Amino acid sequence: MSRGRTNPWLVLVVLCAGFFMILLDTTIVNVAIPAMLSALNTTLDQILWVLNAYILVYAVLLITAGRLGDLYGQRNLFAIGLVIFTCASALCGISQNVGELIAARILQGVGGAVLTPQTLAIITSLFPPERRGAAFGIWGSVAGLAALAGPTLGGALVTYIDWRWIFYVNVPIGIAAVVATFAIIPDLRPGRRHGWDVIGVILATTGLFAVVFGLIEGQRYNWGEIGSYVINIPEVIGAGACLLVVFIVRERYQREPLVPLSLFADRNFAVANWVAAAMSFGMLGLFFPITIYLQSVRGFSALTAGLTLAPMSLTSMFLAPFAGRLADQIGAKYILMTGLSLFTIGIGSLIYIAGPDSTWINFLVPAIVMGLGMGMTFAPMTTVAMRNISPRMAGAASGVMNTTRQLGAAVGSSVVGAVLQNRLATTLHDQAVSQSISLPAAFRAQFVAAFNSVAANGFDVGQGQNGAQLPAGLPPSVVQQISTLAHSVFVSGYIDAMKPTLVVPIVALALTAGVTVLIKRDAAIAQNGESAAGDLRGDHAIAANPVVDHAD
């Protein structure tokens, strides 16, 4: 091995570039949902799999990817993840149907999972505990920048070019990041070899798939039997939950567990993981229904919808570095509590304001309040989780942290999607019955039946849709009347369904804000910047400008 001096701040820039690409893809995909629904001629529950196939694969493989980084070098795994993700992005762009797109998204999930845990692990290795808050603040501001660039850049691409370019845009970013990776990032090798918990991987993957599948597809099958199969949706969800319980129990007795449960002995790490899951639950739970509302209900273009949410991301991007540094100085407990509370209040304000005639200006204040909450959450949350983690445990801890975050996102999108579909089945019927009285009596039953069939056939809420197909065989004299009425039913029904649906992430975030009282004040902060009483395993972090080993 040769030895050389590495500037950790320059390494941080490259890590953030790769992380930015992963987050950019997530936010861009959300704003393009209505366009993909229409272009691919698919339905709401099918398009949910474009989101959740990626999230599910991503979540399941994060722990294993962290172990691979410990074994083969975190820089090498970071580069491999970039290559896989970049190639998968190109495949997403050339997909001709929803099946091909979902398959390419699965491959993207593999690339994202390989890449992501290496970022936190390398940061933890290169920065001492008392400097990590500032580093994580910059890392967190990247989340804000991606959240800003995703809706605005994605909206522009969808509006003026084509939705496929939301994936093509990753290709040049990925190529540049791969080159910079080998030029700047040191090849750190903790040197510890790990075993492989194959059974654990199978249990976790199967259990998570069953739960998420049941939540996404439940409304389509009326929460009963799945087609001609003897198994029903509740049994699928129950079986998945049982497999996850078996997985957790089994992990307690494994010499090389897939999830090192001993990490949760640190109360701050446990609380931070809960916050990470809840925040992802809330964000995905919000973005999915609100994107459809802005484009399909309010009729905004993808670009206008993105710009409507931009103040949230812009506020978060600028606040995150300051929140990270402040967490280094005074601790993160009350910063996190305030951030989660503000994000919750922002969602509540948005729900209250959202109506059939709301304009982008109506959402400005709620968006800024949510941005303040996001900016005060991400960096302090990561600081709390990783401050006391030794470098040799950084890969495992990073994998666990990102896994819980992605599981929160998967559960959030699937739960909120299931609740939204369930509420739509009721509200569309109620609105159709209520408004059909303005139609000639001969067409009322057929009009109501068209909306009743939506739940069974899959919700079609893409751009320009009314929420249901118009009845066939209508006289030309009533086509315009029914088209206008169908749109009115969809608008009213969707708003009536969306508002109670978004109560779900509000409750989750409000409870999590209370959980932050369990965070313990860090000893290093209490002693005016002195080193904490050792890392979890007695290791010491490398200094801010360390001399690191480079593997040949």
C-alpha positions as CSV (number, residue, x, y, z in Angstrom):
1,M,0.0,0.0,0.0
2,S,1.1,3.5,-0.8
3,R,0.4,6.4,1.5
4,G,-1.0,9.8,0.5
5,R,-2.7,12.8,1.9
6,T,-6.4,13.1,1.2
7,N,-8.6,16.2,1.6
8,P,-11.8,14.9,3.1
9,W,-13.8,17.9,1.9
10,L,-12.9,17.2,-1.7
11,V,-13.9,13.5,-1.2
12,L,-17.2,14.8,0.2
13,V,-17.9,16.7,-3.0
14,V,-17.6,13.5,-5.1
15,L,-19.7,11.5,-2.6
16,C,-22.4,14.1,-2.7
17,A,-22.4,14.0,-6.5
18,G,-23.2,10.3,-6.6
19,F,-25.8,10.7,-3.8
20,F,-27.3,13.6,-5.7
21,M,-27.9,11.4,-8.7
22,I,-29.8,8.8,-6.6
23,L,-32.0,11.4,-4.9
24,L,-32.5,13.4,-8.2
25,D,-34.0,10.2,-9.8
26,T,-36.5,9.8,-7.0
27,T,-37.8,13.3,-7.1
28,I,-37.9,13.4,-10.9
29,V,-39.9,10.2,-11.1
30,N,-42.5,11.6,-8.7
31,V,-43.2,14.7,-10.9
32,A,-43.4,12.5,-14.0
33,I,-46.0,10.1,-12.6
34,P,-49.0,11.6,-14.5
35,A,-47.1,11.7,-17.8
36,M,-46.0,8.1,-17.4
37,L,-49.6,7.0,-16.5
38,S,-50.8,8.4,-19.8
39,A,-47.8,7.6,-22.1
40,L,-47.6,3.9,-20.9
41,N,-51.4,3.5,-20.8
42,T,-51.2,2.1,-17.3
43,T,-53.0,2.6,-14.0
44,L,-52.3,4.0,-10.5
45,D,-51.6,0.7,-8.8
46,Q,-49.3,-0.4,-11.6
47,I,-47.3,2.9,-11.6
48,L,-46.9,2.5,-7.8
49,W,-44.6,-0.4,-8.7
50,V,-42.4,1.9,-10.7
51,L,-41.8,3.7,-7.4
52,N,-41.9,0.7,-5.0
53,A,-39.9,-1.8,-7.1
54,Y,-36.9,0.6,-6.9
55,I,-37.5,1.3,-3.2
56,L,-38.0,-2.3,-2.2
57,V,-34.8,-3.6,-3.9
58,Y,-32.9,-0.6,-2.7
59,A,-33.9,-1.2,0.9
60,V,-33.3,-5.0,1.0
61,L,-29.8,-4.8,-0.5
62,L,-28.4,-1.9,1.6
63,I,-27.0,-3.9,4.4
64,T,-25.4,-6.5,2.1
65,A,-23.9,-3.6,0.1
66,G,-22.4,-2.1,3.2
67,R,-20.7,-5.4,4.0
68,L,-19.4,-5.6,0.4
69,G,-17.8,-2.2,0.9
70,D,-16.0,-3.4,4.1
71,L,-14.7,-6.4,2.2
72,Y,-13.8,-5.1,-1.3
73,G,-13.3,-1.4,-0.6
74,Q,-15.9,1.3,-0.2
75,R,-14.6,3.3,-3.1
76,N,-14.8,0.3,-5.5
77,L,-18.4,-0.4,-4.4
78,F,-19.3,3.3,-4.8
79,A,-18.0,3.2,-8.4
80,I,-19.8,-0.1,-9.2
81,G,-23.0,1.3,-7.9
82,L,-22.6,4.4,-10.1
83,V,-22.0,2.2,-13.2
84,I,-25.1,0.0,-12.5
85,F,-27.3,3.0,-11.8
86,T,-26.2,4.9,-14.9
87,C,-26.8,1.9,-17.2
88,A,-30.2,1.2,-15.6
89,S,-31.2,4.8,-16.1
90,A,-30.6,4.5,-19.8
91,L,-32.7,1.3,-19.9
92,C,-35.5,3.2,-18.1
93,G,-35.5,5.8,-20.8
94,I,-35.9,3.3,-23.6
95,S,-38.6,1.2,-21.9
96,Q,-41.6,0.7,-24.1
97,N,-44.1,-0.5,-21.5
98,V,-44.6,-0.5,-17.8
99,G,-43.2,-4.0,-17.3
100,E,-39.9,-3.0,-18.9
101,L,-39.8,0.2,-16.9
102,I,-40.3,-1.7,-13.6
103,A,-37.6,-4.2,-14.5
104,A,-35.1,-1.3,-15.3
105,R,-36.2,0.4,-12.0
106,I,-35.3,-2.8,-10.1
107,L,-31.8,-2.6,-11.7
108,Q,-31.6,1.0,-10.6
109,G,-32.4,-0.1,-7.1
110,V,-29.5,-2.5,-7.1
111,G,-27.1,0.3,-8.2
112,G,-28.5,2.7,-5.6
113,A,-28.2,0.2,-2.9
114,V,-24.6,-0.6,-3.8
115,L,-23.7,3.1,-3.8
116,T,-25.5,4.7,-0.9
117,P,-24.0,3.0,2.2
118,Q,-20.5,3.8,1.0
119,T,-21.1,7.5,1.3
120,L,-21.9,7.6,5.0
121,A,-19.2,5.0,5.7
122,I,-16.5,7.0,4.0
123,I,-17.6,10.3,5.6
124,T,-17.6,8.6,9.0
125,S,-14.1,7.3,8.4
126,L,-12.6,10.6,7.2
127,F,-14.2,13.0,9.7
128,P,-13.8,12.9,13.5
129,P,-17.1,12.9,15.6
130,E,-16.9,16.6,16.4
131,R,-16.7,17.5,12.7
132,R,-19.3,15.1,11.3
133,G,-22.2,17.5,11.9
134,A,-20.8,20.0,9.4
135,A,-20.0,17.2,6.8
136,F,-23.5,15.7,7.3
137,G,-24.9,19.2,6.9
138,I,-23.4,19.5,3.5
139,W,-24.5,15.9,2.7
140,G,-28.0,16.8,3.9
141,S,-28.1,20.0,1.7
142,V,-27.6,17.7,-1.3
143,A,-31.0,16.2,-0.4
144,G,-32.5,19.7,-0.6
145,L,-30.7,20.5,-3.9
146,A,-31.9,17.2,-5.4
147,A,-35.4,17.8,-4.1
148,L,-35.3,21.3,-5.7
149,A,-33.7,20.1,-9.0
150,G,-35.9,17.1,-9.4
151,P,-39.4,18.7,-9.7
152,T,-38.1,21.8,-11.6
153,L,-35.7,20.0,-14.0
154,G,-38.0,17.0,-14.3
155,G,-41.0,19.3,-14.8
156,A,-39.2,21.2,-17.6
157,L,-38.1,17.9,-19.3
158,V,-41.6,16.4,-19.1
159,T,-43.3,19.6,-20.3
160,Y,-41.0,20.6,-23.1
161,I,-39.3,17.3,-24.2
162,D,-40.4,13.9,-23.0
163,W,-40.7,12.0,-19.7
164,R,-38.0,9.6,-20.8
165,W,-35.4,12.3,-20.4
166,I,-35.9,12.3,-16.6
167,F,-33.8,9.1,-16.8
168,Y,-31.4,10.1,-19.6
169,V,-30.2,13.0,-17.5
170,N,-28.6,10.6,-15.1
171,V,-26.2,9.3,-17.7
172,P,-23.7,12.3,-18.0
173,I,-23.8,12.8,-14.2
174,G,-23.0,9.2,-13.6
175,I,-20.1,9.1,-16.1
176,A,-18.5,12.2,-14.6
177,A,-19.0,10.8,-11.1
178,V,-17.2,7.5,-12.0
179,V,-14.2,9.4,-13.3
180,A,-14.0,11.6,-10.3
181,T,-14.4,8.6,-7.9
182,F,-11.1,6.9,-9.0
183,A,-9.3,10.3,-9.2
184,I,-10.2,11.6,-5.7
185,I,-11.7,9.0,-3.3
186,P,-9.1,6.9,-1.4
187,D,-9.4,3.2,-1.4
188,L,-10.2,2.6,2.3
189,R,-10.0,-1.1,3.4
190,P,-11.1,-1.8,7.0
191,G,-9.7,-5.3,6.5
192,R,-12.4,-7.2,8.3
193,R,-13.9,-10.1,6.4
194,H,-17.6,-10.9,6.7
195,G,-19.8,-14.0,6.3
196,W,-23.0,-14.0,4.3
197,D,-26.4,-14.5,5.8
198,V,-28.1,-15.9,2.8
199,I,-31.2,-17.1,4.7
200,G,-31.5,-13.7,6.2
201,V,-31.5,-12.1,2.8
202,I,-34.2,-14.5,1.6
203,L,-36.4,-13.9,4.7
204,A,-36.1,-10.1,4.6
205,T,-36.7,-9.9,0.8
206,T,-39.7,-12.3,0.8
207,G,-41.3,-10.7,3.8
208,L,-40.9,-7.1,2.6
209,F,-42.2,-8.1,-0.9
210,A,-45.3,-9.7,0.5
211,V,-46.2,-6.8,2.8
212,V,-45.6,-4.1,0.1
213,F,-47.4,-6.2,-2.6
214,G,-50.4,-6.6,-0.3
215,L,-50.6,-2.9,0.4
216,I,-50.3,-1.8,-3.2
217,E,-52.6,-4.4,-4.7
218,G,-55.1,-4.7,-1.9
219,Q,-57.7,-2.3,-3.3
220,R,-57.6,-3.9,-6.8
221,Y,-58.6,-7.2,-5.3
222,N,-61.1,-5.6,-2.9
223,W,-58.9,-6.8,0.0
224,G,-60.0,-10.3,-0.7
225,E,-58.8,-13.3,-2.8
226,I,-56.2,-12.7,-5.5
227,G,-57.8,-13.7,-8.7
228,S,-58.2,-17.5,-8.9
229,Y,-55.6,-18.2,-6.2
230,V,-56.7,-19.5,-2.8
231,I,-54.7,-16.9,-0.9
232,N,-56.1,-13.5,-0.1
233,I,-54.6,-10.1,0.5
234,P,-54.7,-10.1,4.3
235,E,-53.0,-13.5,4.3
236,V,-50.2,-12.2,2.0
237,I,-49.6,-9.3,4.3
238,G,-49.8,-11.5,7.4
239,A,-47.3,-14.0,5.9
240,G,-44.9,-11.2,5.1
241,A,-45.1,-9.8,8.6
242,C,-44.5,-13.3,10.1
243,L,-41.4,-13.7,7.9
244,L,-40.0,-10.4,9.0
245,V,-40.6,-11.4,12.7
246,V,-38.7,-14.7,12.0
247,F,-35.9,-12.7,10.4
248,I,-35.5,-10.3,13.4
249,V,-35.6,-13.2,15.9
250,R,-33.0,-15.2,13.8
251,E,-30.7,-12.2,13.5
252,R,-30.3,-12.1,17.3
253,Y,-28.5,-15.4,17.2
254,Q,-26.4,-15.0,14.1
255,R,-22.6,-14.7,14.3
256,E,-22.6,-12.5,11.2
257,P,-26.2,-11.0,11.1
258,L,-27.5,-9.2,8.1
259,V,-28.7,-6.4,10.5
260,P,-26.3,-6.0,13.5
261,L,-28.9,-5.5,16.2
262,S,-26.2,-4.6,18.6
263,L,-26.0,-1.2,17.0
264,F,-29.4,-0.4,18.5
265,A,-27.9,-0.6,22.0
266,D,-26.9,3.0,21.4
267,R,-30.2,4.8,22.1
268,N,-29.4,7.7,19.9
269,F,-28.8,5.4,16.9
270,A,-32.1,3.7,17.5
271,V,-34.0,7.0,17.8
272,A,-32.3,8.4,14.7
273,N,-33.3,5.4,12.7
274,W,-36.9,5.8,13.8
275,V,-36.8,9.5,12.7
276,A,-35.3,8.5,9.4
277,A,-38.0,6.0,8.7
278,A,-40.8,8.4,9.8
279,M,-39.4,11.3,7.7
280,S,-39.2,9.1,4.6
281,F,-42.7,7.8,5.4
282,G,-44.0,11.4,5.6
283,M,-42.2,12.6,2.5
284,L,-43.2,9.8,0.2
285,G,-46.6,9.8,1.7
286,L,-47.0,13.5,0.8
287,F,-45.3,13.7,-2.6
288,F,-47.2,10.9,-4.3
289,P,-50.8,12.2,-3.8
290,I,-49.8,15.9,-4.0
291,T,-48.1,15.4,-7.4
292,I,-51.3,13.9,-8.8
293,Y,-53.4,16.7,-7.3
294,L,-51.3,19.5,-8.8
295,Q,-51.3,18.0,-12.3
296,S,-54.5,16.0,-12.7
297,V,-56.8,18.0,-10.4
298,R,-55.5,21.5,-10.7
299,G,-54.2,21.0,-14.3
300,F,-50.7,22.3,-13.7
301,S,-48.0,21.4,-16.1
302,A,-45.2,19.2,-14.8
303,L,-43.0,22.3,-14.7
304,T,-45.5,24.4,-12.8
305,A,-46.1,21.5,-10.3
306,G,-42.4,21.3,-9.7
307,L,-42.0,25.0,-9.2
308,T,-44.9,25.0,-6.8
309,L,-42.9,22.6,-4.5
310,A,-39.5,24.3,-5.2
311,P,-39.7,26.7,-2.2
312,M,-39.7,23.7,0.1
313,S,-36.5,22.2,-1.4
314,L,-34.8,25.6,-1.7
315,T,-35.4,26.4,1.9
316,S,-34.2,23.0,3.0
317,M,-31.0,23.2,0.9
318,F,-29.9,26.4,2.5
319,L,-30.8,25.6,6.0
320,A,-29.3,22.1,6.2
321,P,-25.6,23.0,6.6
322,F,-26.4,25.5,9.4
323,A,-28.5,22.9,11.2
324,G,-25.7,20.4,10.9
325,R,-23.1,22.8,12.4
326,L,-25.5,23.8,15.1
327,A,-26.1,20.2,16.1
328,D,-22.3,19.9,16.6
329,Q,-22.4,22.8,19.0
330,I,-25.6,22.4,21.0
331,G,-26.8,18.9,20.3
332,A,-29.6,17.7,17.9
333,K,-32.5,16.9,20.2
334,Y,-34.4,20.1,20.1
335,I,-33.4,20.9,16.5
336,L,-34.9,17.6,15.4
337,M,-38.0,18.1,17.5
338,T,-38.5,21.5,15.9
339,G,-37.8,20.3,12.4
340,L,-40.3,17.4,12.6
341,S,-42.9,19.7,14.1
342,L,-42.5,22.3,11.4
343,F,-42.7,19.6,8.6
344,T,-45.9,18.3,10.2
345,I,-47.4,21.8,10.4
346,G,-46.5,22.4,6.8
347,I,-48.3,19.3,5.6
348,G,-51.4,20.2,7.7
349,S,-51.4,23.7,6.2
350,L,-51.2,22.3,2.7
351,I,-54.1,20.0,3.3
352,Y,-56.2,22.8,4.6
353,I,-55.4,25.1,1.6
354,A,-55.7,22.5,-1.2
355,G,-59.0,22.9,-3.1
356,P,-60.4,22.8,-6.6
357,D,-59.2,26.4,-7.4
358,S,-56.0,26.7,-5.4
359,T,-53.1,28.4,-7.2
360,W,-49.3,28.0,-6.7
361,I,-49.2,31.1,-4.5
362,N,-51.5,29.5,-2.0
363,F,-48.9,26.8,-1.4
364,L,-45.9,29.1,-0.9
365,V,-46.1,29.5,2.9
366,P,-46.8,25.7,3.6
367,A,-43.9,24.8,1.2
368,I,-41.5,27.1,3.1
369,V,-42.6,25.8,6.5
370,M,-42.1,22.2,5.2
371,G,-38.6,23.2,3.9
372,L,-37.7,24.6,7.3
373,G,-38.7,21.3,8.8
374,M,-36.7,19.2,6.3
375,G,-33.6,21.4,6.6
376,M,-33.7,21.0,10.4
377,T,-34.1,17.3,10.3
378,F,-31.8,15.5,7.8
379,A,-28.3,16.7,9.0
380,P,-29.0,16.5,12.8
381,M,-30.7,13.1,12.3
382,T,-27.6,11.7,10.6
383,T,-25.3,13.3,13.2
384,V,-27.2,11.7,16.0
385,A,-27.0,8.3,14.3
386,M,-23.4,8.3,13.3
387,R,-21.6,10.4,15.9
388,N,-20.7,7.5,18.2
389,I,-20.1,4.9,15.5
390,S,-16.5,3.7,15.0
391,P,-15.1,3.6,11.5
392,R,-14.9,-0.2,11.4
393,M,-18.7,-0.3,12.2
394,A,-19.5,2.6,9.8
395,G,-20.4,0.4,6.8
396,A,-22.9,-1.7,8.8
397,A,-24.3,1.4,10.6
398,S,-24.7,3.2,7.3
399,G,-26.4,0.3,5.7
400,V,-28.9,0.0,8.7
401,M,-29.5,3.7,8.6
402,N,-30.3,3.8,4.9
403,T,-32.3,0.6,5.1
404,T,-34.7,2.0,7.7
405,R,-35.0,5.2,5.7
406,Q,-35.9,3.3,2.6
407,L,-38.2,1.0,4.4
408,G,-40.0,4.1,5.7
409,A,-40.3,5.3,2.1
410,A,-41.6,1.9,0.9
411,V,-44.2,1.6,3.6
412,G,-45.1,5.3,3.3
413,S,-45.8,5.1,-0.5
414,S,-47.6,1.8,-0.3
415,V,-49.7,2.6,2.8
416,V,-50.6,6.1,1.5
417,G,-51.3,4.6,-1.9
418,A,-53.5,2.0,-0.5
419,V,-55.4,4.5,1.7
420,L,-55.8,6.8,-1.3
421,Q,-57.2,4.1,-3.5
422,N,-59.5,3.0,-0.8
423,R,-60.8,6.5,-0.2
424,L,-61.1,7.2,-4.0
425,A,-63.3,4.1,-4.4
426,T,-65.8,5.7,-1.9
427,T,-65.5,9.3,-2.8
428,L,-65.8,8.9,-6.5
429,H,-68.9,6.8,-6.0
430,D,-70.4,9.4,-3.6
431,Q,-69.7,12.3,-5.9
432,A,-71.0,10.4,-9.0
433,V,-74.3,9.7,-7.2
434,S,-74.5,13.3,-5.9
435,Q,-73.8,15.0,-9.2
436,S,-75.6,12.6,-11.5
437,I,-78.9,14.2,-10.6
438,S,-78.1,17.0,-13.1
439,L,-78.1,14.4,-15.9
440,P,-81.1,13.0,-17.8
441,A,-82.5,10.1,-15.8
442,A,-81.7,7.6,-18.6
443,F,-78.0,8.1,-18.2
444,R,-77.6,8.4,-14.4
445,A,-77.1,4.7,-13.6
446,Q,-74.6,4.2,-16.4
447,F,-72.7,7.3,-15.3
448,V,-72.5,6.1,-11.7
449,A,-71.5,2.5,-12.8
450,A,-68.6,3.9,-14.8
451,F,-67.0,5.3,-11.6
452,N,-67.9,2.2,-9.6
453,S,-65.8,0.1,-12.0
454,V,-62.7,2.3,-11.4
455,A,-61.6,0.5,-8.2
456,A,-61.8,-2.9,-9.8
457,N,-60.1,-1.9,-13.1
458,G,-57.4,0.3,-11.6
459,F,-57.4,4.0,-11.1
460,D,-56.4,6.0,-14.2
461,V,-55.4,9.5,-13.0
462,G,-52.9,10.5,-15.7
463,Q,-52.8,13.9,-17.4
464,G,-56.1,14.8,-19.0
465,Q,-58.0,12.0,-17.4
466,N,-61.4,12.3,-15.8
467,G,-60.9,9.4,-13.5
468,A,-63.2,7.0,-15.4
469,Q,-64.1,6.2,-19.1
470,L,-67.3,7.8,-20.3
471,P,-70.2,5.4,-20.9
472,A,-70.3,4.0,-24.4
473,G,-73.1,4.8,-26.9
474,L,-74.0,8.3,-25.7
475,P,-75.9,10.7,-27.9
476,P,-73.7,13.6,-29.1
477,S,-76.0,16.1,-27.3
478,V,-75.0,14.8,-23.9
479,V,-71.3,13.9,-24.4
480,Q,-70.1,17.4,-23.5
481,Q,-72.3,17.6,-20.5
482,I,-71.1,14.2,-19.2
483,S,-67.5,15.0,-19.9
484,T,-67.7,18.2,-17.8
485,L,-69.6,16.5,-15.1
486,A,-67.1,13.5,-15.0
487,H,-64.2,15.9,-14.5
488,S,-66.1,17.6,-11.7
489,V,-66.7,14.3,-10.0
490,F,-63.0,13.4,-10.3
491,V,-61.8,16.7,-8.9
492,S,-64.2,16.7,-6.0
493,G,-63.7,13.0,-5.3
494,Y,-59.9,13.2,-5.4
495,I,-59.7,16.1,-3.0
496,D,-62.1,14.4,-0.7
497,A,-59.9,11.3,-0.8
498,M,-56.6,13.1,-0.6
499,K,-57.2,15.1,2.6
500,P,-58.0,12.3,5.0
501,T,-55.2,10.2,3.3
502,L,-52.6,12.8,4.2
503,V,-53.6,12.6,7.9
504,V,-51.7,9.3,8.0
505,P,-48.2,10.9,7.5
506,I,-49.2,13.8,9.8
507,V,-49.9,11.4,12.7
508,A,-46.7,9.4,12.0
509,L,-44.5,12.6,12.0
510,A,-46.3,14.1,15.1
511,L,-45.6,11.0,17.1
512,T,-42.0,10.9,16.0
513,A,-41.5,14.5,17.1
514,G,-42.4,13.4,20.6
515,V,-40.0,10.4,20.4
516,T,-37.0,12.8,20.0
517,V,-37.1,13.5,23.7
518,L,-35.3,10.2,24.2
519,I,-32.1,11.5,22.5
520,K,-29.2,11.7,24.9
521,R,-27.0,14.7,24.9
522,D,-23.6,13.8,23.5
523,A,-20.7,13.7,26.0
524,A,-18.4,15.6,23.6
525,I,-20.8,18.5,23.3
526,A,-21.3,18.6,27.1
527,Q,-17.5,18.8,27.6
528,N,-17.1,21.7,25.1
529,G,-15.9,19.8,22.1
530,E,-13.7,17.2,23.8
531,S,-13.7,13.8,22.2
532,A,-16.5,11.4,23.3
533,A,-15.5,8.6,25.6
534,G,-14.4,6.4,22.7
535,D,-16.4,5.1,19.8
536,L,-18.7,2.1,20.1
537,R,-15.8,-0.3,19.7
538,G,-13.0,1.8,21.1
539,D,-11.7,3.0,17.7
540,H,-10.8,6.6,16.9
541,A,-11.8,8.5,13.8
542,I,-9.1,9.8,11.4
543,A,-8.4,13.5,11.8
544,A,-10.0,16.1,9.5
545,N,-7.0,16.1,7.1
546,P,-5.8,12.5,7.6
547,V,-3.1,10.4,6.0
548,V,-5.0,7.4,4.7
549,D,-3.9,4.2,3.2
550,H,-4.5,3.7,-0.5
551,A,-4.8,0.1,-1.7
552,D,-2.8,-0.6,-4.8
